[in-house]
Amino acid sequence: MGSQDKKSPRYPKSHLVAASGIAATLSIILLVVPTADVEAKKTFVQLELPAPESNADQSLSQSPEELDALVSEAVTIPKPMDIARQATAAANGEPLVTVEQDTSANAEPAWHEITVSSGDTLSTLFDQANLGASTLHAVINSSQDAQRFTRLKVGQVLEYQTDTEGQLIAMRSKLSDLETIRIDRTAEGYSFSKQLIEPETRERYVQGTINSSLFLAAQNAGLNHNLTMQMANIFGYDVDFARDIRQGDSFEVLFEELHVGDKTVGTNNILAARFTNRGKTYTAVRYTDHNGYASYYRADGTSMRKAFIRTPVDFARISSRFNPGRLHPVLNRIRAHKGVDYAAATGTPIKATGDGRVVSAGRKGGYGNAVVIQHGRKYQTLYGHMSRFASGITAGTHVTQGQIIGYVGMTGLATGPHLHYEFRVDGRHVDPLSVQLPASDPIPNSERTAFLATSQQLMASMDQSRATQLATLDQ
């Protein structure tokens, strides 16, 4: 007879069930009486049998030798519940249940959370976490940056890891959507690090119409407080927001919005804007020159910035105007009112309306606490009835436009908290609300071509965004 191919023997289904039962029983026996070799190995059983086929006499493809090797490799299953599951599956003729390998010995220690409550300090939080005073001192003294962990806010979450002995391994806290700080234990002590996420900057366009107040209209349009103040400061040279705003005034703003994924995490600069006040439209474009200096200009390149801003107090109410024949409310006699009064709450910041040098800062008769600023040779401004002066404001100090010089009060001859503001030209009092303010220089000729390209692009972007919004509303 010629040689014939040697085929692997096949087994009936009943034999397969029996083999499964033997494997499960062997596992139980090895669990009860483990050998030293088995105890050291600590691996898990995973026997896989093919799914039953429709033809009853079809059988396992492995040879008897391969099956014996598979069974001989079976070792203990550490959890009795897993053993029961394997035995039940084998007895029912089902595929054996896969038991996942236990990796707890190599797993990263769990992170625990603790939330800052009112009155909490880092010391009390370490006590709650049983981390100890010595660990606290080691952490906060490891570096200057590490002391940022001591500046806690209510609701802030601290996460920490400990080793098997309960000693601190690492601690971290998310300060914002863009920054997380962390401490890690090293051989040399604790090391501070921080993770900063660079947000994506996107342009966003909003528009609104003022029906009651600028702030409410801006909020409804999607501008936050900072952007609203930015807009008011940009147009503050042309529009007096304390007295000029009217129902029906409108605005358009193109600004930078910061995103991390789909989440908005902040805003940045206004890029371009329009403000229509009592039928007249003002434009503004942000431009950064080749030296890196950024400023706002009108769309045609003329300067928005003037040597003086109109109002030294943001959004205050005018309580008394410039009036040479006013009856004084305290002295009860005719006495010229040589300035404008802005009623505001005590402590409201007062800004210098232009660059200059402080001539005096102190008590000044009926003005109470007052600051006088000289702006070049021609102009002088006075700010009276302050509750207190800003830090560093003394005679001889140089100040810049918009710098806080003091705070609203009612010192001197005053019946309520307000700022008395005077404007003098060549020593003569003039109405601060109507005086023609000198303008700053326009965009330099060397920058004009680049500026106009930027201006045209931003204005076109606003026009396109407005058209898109209007088309959406019409649908």
Summary of the structure (lengths in Angstrom):
residues: 475
radius of gyration: 39.1
end to end distance: 90.2
largest distance: 141.9
contacts: 1343
relative contact order: 0.07
helix: 25%
strand: 31%
